[in-house]
Amino acid sequence: MTDSTSTYDALLAALHSVLGDAGLVLTGEAMSPYCVDWRGEFGAPALAVARPKTVDQVSAVVRVCAERNIAIVPQGGNTSLAGGAVPIAGRAQIVLSLSRMKAIRAIDPVGMTMTAEAGVVLETVQEAAREHELLFPISFAAQGSSQIGGIISTNAGGINVLRYGMTRQRVLGLEAVLADGSIVEGLRHLHKDNAGYDWKQLLIGAEGTLGIVTAASLRLAPRPKHKITAFLAVPDPESALALLRHATAQLGDAIAAFELISPSALALVKQHFGLKPPMEMQSWAVLIEAAASLSGLRDAMEAALTMALEAGDASDGVIAETEAQAAALWALREHVTEAELKSGRSVKHDVSVPINRIPDFIRDATSALHNAFDGLQLVVFGHVGDGNVHFNVLGAAVEAKAAINRVVHDVVAGHQGSISAEHGIGSYRVSELAHYKQPSQLTLMRTLKRALDPSNIFNPGKVLNDGRSFSEK
Ligand SMILES: Cc1cc2nc3c(=O)[nH]c(=O)nc-3n(C[C@H](O)[C@H](O)[C@H](O)COP(=O)(O)OP(=O)(O)OC[C@H]3O[C@@H](n4cnc5c(N)ncnc54)[C@H](O)[C@@H]3O)c2cc1C
């Protein structure tokens, strides 16, 4: 027996004693879905997939791995668009899937909070809130698969950020396991708590590099009784911003979502899913949704549309009359990412710029790319009501991925934007983060990483190139 075989056998025996058969996946075939990302672009083999059911088991698994310097890749629904949730080659590692930790531990309808374990699917949390006439407002196309631990670890955004904020704004407390296996219990339901450092903020958006989230107390919102959804054809992104002003003037903070969709994105959705806008159009589109507990939304939405049409900021528009019509309008937006996947490889950019710079960013990035490359197709869409643009490149030019990233991100930097608005860094954008983040901020991030994970066992090679080689402590 070789040394490496006996080390591997000892690791499996130790994991088995913690997790039993039900909590351990070992065969190559059964492990493969955990080892490749949603886009089929990233991944590497793992030694094992651990599927703990309790926080104590998570803690024990971390101790087993820490003692042997085995890295751990935490995984939720594996819907990351940044290659964050799967192993990358270069270090002995296991995947730690939280999907068996799926209890909703408590709901408080008066305080409007919920305590949910990391593996609860986002849609399940939304449904549980709805049963109490409440709302968990984080929402996006992958909500049927992504999990609470994943959305917290990516600080997910989605369609309602404009009104309700990012996931960070919805987390009141966390339970987590640190790199030495210790459990930090912080499942409070307090809206005000200035007693010392707010450590949970470090784990939110850390993409599994600083600790493992095992449960969270979540802040719910009142469920609006009325909702209205409209779809408009707009001449260009400048007009979309003018429309945002009309909508804000009429609907105020009832606006929950304001999405921009390019003609090429609509064309892809039609090509791959047969979904068409409700009117004949070749132009950009905006999808607006407003929600409130008081009535009057329809009059306000109609007034906003009239203002936009009269000013020439929209050429046509419809207001959904039924929930089914609203769902059909949303389907046009929600199928864009999958339609892109069906079109082949793409170079994805998930950027944010100040809202008033969105048209300039789209124009500048488009011309910079066309000047630099032939044979590319741009698919642009996003949550522009909060400054977030998905600016994706398809076509033959995708082979020049690194160069394309640099061209787009230089334009982002020129507009004082961010190279990741909501999807995170994962393994996809590590070198871009190192290039664009200020050195003083990178130094601070490395200091935090070394303090919380001195042996670099949590998701190594993700987010931060922390100056250590991948296999080093
Ligand atoms: C079709 C589609 C549409 C999408 N739309 C949006 C969108 O609008 N907005 C948006 O923000 N994102 C979007 N995403 C990206 C993705 O769904 C989110 O990032 C989501 O939050 C990831 O959740 P998950 O459970 O799948 O996490 P995973 O993909 O499993 O993991 C994501 C990251 O979190 C870490 N992690 C997971 N669980 C834990 C845990 N318990 N503790 C510590 N670390 C953990 C992983 O290591 C990884 O780094 C979309 C994805 C798809 C496929």
The ligand as an SDF file (V2000), in Angstrom:
LIG
                    3D

 53 58  0  0  0  0  0  0  0  0999 V2000
  -30.0340   31.0970  -14.7730 C   0  0  0  0  0  0  0  0  0  0  0  0
  -29.2800   31.7990  -13.6760 C   0  0  0  0  0  0  0  0  0  0  0  0
  -29.6470   33.0940  -13.3120 C   0  0  0  0  0  0  0  0  0  0  0  0
  -28.9690   33.7530  -12.2920 C   0  0  0  0  0  0  0  0  0  0  0  0
  -29.3650   35.0080  -11.9410 N   0  0  0  0  0  0  0  0  0  0  0  0
  -28.7460   35.6320  -10.9240 C   0  0  0  0  0  0  0  0  0  0  0  0
  -29.1660   36.9430  -10.5200 C   0  0  0  0  0  0  0  0  0  0  0  0
  -30.0560   37.5330  -11.1020 O   0  0  0  0  0  0  0  0  0  0  0  0
  -28.5240   37.5070   -9.4710 N   0  0  0  0  0  0  0  0  0  0  0  0
  -27.5020   36.8820   -8.7960 C   0  0  0  0  0  0  0  0  0  0  0  0
  -26.9780   37.4430   -7.8470 O   0  0  0  0  0  0  0  0  0  0  0  0
  -27.0790   35.6570   -9.1780 N   0  0  0  0  0  0  0  0  0  0  0  0
  -27.6600   35.0330  -10.2100 C   0  0  0  0  0  0  0  0  0  0  0  0
  -27.2240   33.7980  -10.6040 N   0  0  0  0  0  0  0  0  0  0  0  0
  -26.0310   33.2130   -9.9560 C   0  0  0  0  0  0  0  0  0  0  0  0
  -26.3130   32.2190   -8.7870 C   0  0  0  0  0  0  0  0  0  0  0  0
  -27.5380   31.6090   -8.9210 O   0  0  0  0  0  0  0  0  0  0  0  0
  -26.2070   32.8930   -7.4760 C   0  0  0  0  0  0  0  0  0  0  0  0
  -24.8930   33.2980   -7.3120 O   0  0  0  0  0  0  0  0  0  0  0  0
  -26.6430   32.0460   -6.2560 C   0  0  0  0  0  0  0  0  0  0  0  0
  -26.6130   32.9120   -5.1520 O   0  0  0  0  0  0  0  0  0  0  0  0
  -25.7740   30.8580   -5.9470 C   0  0  0  0  0  0  0  0  0  0  0  0
  -26.4730   30.0120   -5.0300 O   0  0  0  0  0  0  0  0  0  0  0  0
  -26.1140   28.4610   -4.9280 P   0  0  0  0  0  0  0  0  0  0  0  0
  -26.8090   27.8860   -3.7590 O   0  0  0  0  0  0  0  0  0  0  0  0
  -26.3270   27.8000   -6.2280 O   0  0  0  0  0  0  0  0  0  0  0  0
  -24.5700   28.5410   -4.5850 O   0  0  0  0  0  0  0  0  0  0  0  0
  -23.3810   27.7450   -5.2420 P   0  0  0  0  0  0  0  0  0  0  0  0
  -23.3170   28.0010   -6.7020 O   0  0  0  0  0  0  0  0  0  0  0  0
  -23.4110   26.3410   -4.8140 O   0  0  0  0  0  0  0  0  0  0  0  0
  -22.1460   28.4600   -4.5150 O   0  0  0  0  0  0  0  0  0  0  0  0
  -21.8440   29.8120   -4.7820 C   0  0  0  0  0  0  0  0  0  0  0  0
  -20.6200   30.2220   -3.9250 C   0  0  0  0  0  0  0  0  0  0  0  0
  -20.9550   30.1890   -2.5450 O   0  0  0  0  0  0  0  0  0  0  0  0
  -20.1720   29.2260   -1.8370 C   0  0  0  0  0  0  0  0  0  0  0  0
  -21.0980   28.5580   -0.9160 N   0  0  0  0  0  0  0  0  0  0  0  0
  -22.2440   27.8950   -1.2290 C   0  0  0  0  0  0  0  0  0  0  0  0
  -22.8620   27.4970   -0.0970 N   0  0  0  0  0  0  0  0  0  0  0  0
  -22.0830   27.9080    0.9350 C   0  0  0  0  0  0  0  0  0  0  0  0
  -22.1990   27.8150    2.3570 C   0  0  0  0  0  0  0  0  0  0  0  0
  -23.2400   27.2280    2.9330 N   0  0  0  0  0  0  0  0  0  0  0  0
  -21.2170   28.3630    3.1090 N   0  0  0  0  0  0  0  0  0  0  0  0
  -20.1530   28.9720    2.5340 C   0  0  0  0  0  0  0  0  0  0  0  0
  -19.9960   29.0870    1.2070 N   0  0  0  0  0  0  0  0  0  0  0  0
  -20.9630   28.5700    0.4200 C   0  0  0  0  0  0  0  0  0  0  0  0
  -19.5890   28.3220   -2.8960 C   0  0  0  0  0  0  0  0  0  0  0  0
  -18.3480   27.7830   -2.4770 O   0  0  0  0  0  0  0  0  0  0  0  0
  -19.4390   29.2860   -4.0720 C   0  0  0  0  0  0  0  0  0  0  0  0
  -18.2640   30.0390   -3.9230 O   0  0  0  0  0  0  0  0  0  0  0  0
  -27.8850   33.1190  -11.6310 C   0  0  0  0  0  0  0  0  0  0  0  0
  -27.5320   31.8190  -11.9940 C   0  0  0  0  0  0  0  0  0  0  0  0
  -28.2100   31.1670  -13.0100 C   0  0  0  0  0  0  0  0  0  0  0  0
  -27.7920   29.7740  -13.3590 C   0  0  0  0  0  0  0  0  0  0  0  0
  1  2  1  0
  2  3  1  0
  2 52  2  0
  3  4  2  0
  4  5  1  0
  4 50  1  0
  5  6  2  0
  6  7  1  0
  6 13  1  0
  7  8  2  0
  7  9  1  0
  9 10  1  0
 10 11  2  0
 10 12  1  0
 12 13  2  0
 13 14  1  0
 14 15  1  0
 14 50  1  0
 15 16  1  0
 16 17  1  0
 16 18  1  0
 18 19  1  0
 18 20  1  0
 20 21  1  0
 20 22  1  0
 22 23  1  0
 23 24  1  0
 24 25  2  0
 24 26  1  0
 24 27  1  0
 27 28  1  0
 28 29  2  0
 28 30  1  0
 28 31  1  0
 31 32  1  0
 32 33  1  0
 33 34  1  0
 33 48  1  0
 34 35  1  0
 35 36  1  0
 35 46  1  0
 36 37  1  0
 36 45  1  0
 37 38  2  0
 38 39  1  0
 39 40  1  0
 39 45  2  0
 40 41  1  0
 40 42  2  0
 42 43  1  0
 43 44  2  0
 44 45  1  0
 46 47  1  0
 46 48  1  0
 48 49  1  0
 50 51  2  0
 51 52  1  0
 52 53  1  0
M  END
$$$$
